Amino acid sequence: MVIPFTWNIYPNPFLEYTIVNFSNPANHLFVLKLFDLSGKIVREYKSDSNQIIIRKQSLAEGFYVLQFISDNISQKDMVIISK
């Protein structure tokens, strides 16, 4: 039985940090990439947990693309950093 991938990003937009929660029932290793709108990777996280906290630290305000990659799953969403 294949369990569908789900994720939740909150708060979004965010000021200091955002929390990314997702289904990872088998604790598979995954990569979470944060891209600016030019396509440049600005952050990359590797983990096998169910949660990642993204802190603003030196990221400019604006729109970013967040991509989750694990096994045969690739999911993208937009995150916003505000003032």
C-alpha positions in Angstrom: 0.0 0.0 0.0 1.4 3.4 -1.0 0.8 6.2 1.5 0.2 9.5 -0.3 2.7 12.3 0.4 1.3 15.3 2.3 3.0 18.3 3.6 2.2 21.5 5.5 4.2 24.7 5.6 3.4 27.2 8.4 3.5 30.1 8.9 3.6 31.1 5.3 4.4 34.0 4.7 6.9 34.0 7.5 9.1 36.6 9.3 11.8 34.7 11.2 11.1 31.0 10.5 8.7 28.5 9.0 8.1 24.9 9.9 7.7 22.2 7.2 5.9 19.1 8.3 5.4 16.1 6.0 4.4 12.5 5.9 7.5 10.3 6.1 6.2 7.1 7.7 9.2 4.9 6.8 11.7 7.6 7.8 13.2 7.7 4.3 16.1 10.0 3.6 14.9 13.1 1.7 16.3 16.4 0.4 14.5 19.7 0.9 15.8 22.5 -1.4 14.9 26.2 -1.2 15.4 28.1 -4.5 15.2 31.8 -5.2 13.1 32.8 -8.2 16.2 32.8 -10.5 16.5 29.0 -9.8 19.5 29.3 -7.6 19.6 26.9 -4.6 19.9 29.1 -1.5 19.4 26.3 1.2 19.5 22.5 1.2 18.5 20.2 4.0 18.9 16.4 4.2 17.1 14.5 6.8 15.0 11.4 7.7 12.6 13.2 10.1 9.1 14.5 9.6 9.9 18.2 10.2 12.3 20.9 9.1 12.5 24.4 10.4 13.7 27.0 7.9 15.1 30.1 9.5 15.2 33.4 7.7 18.9 34.2 8.6 20.3 36.3 5.7 17.5 35.4 3.3 16.0 38.5 1.6 12.3 39.0 1.7 10.4 37.7 -1.3 9.2 34.6 -2.9 11.0 31.2 -2.9 10.3 27.7 -4.2 10.6 24.8 -1.8 11.1 21.4 -3.3 10.9 18.0 -1.4 12.7 15.1 -3.0 12.5 11.5 -1.8 12.7 8.2 -3.6 10.2 8.7 -6.5 8.5 11.8 -4.9 9.1 15.3 -6.0 6.8 18.1 -4.7 7.1 21.9 -5.0 5.4 24.8 -3.3 6.0 28.5 -2.8 7.1 30.1 0.4 7.1 33.9 1.2 9.5 35.7 3.5 8.0 39.0 4.6 9.3 42.0 6.6 
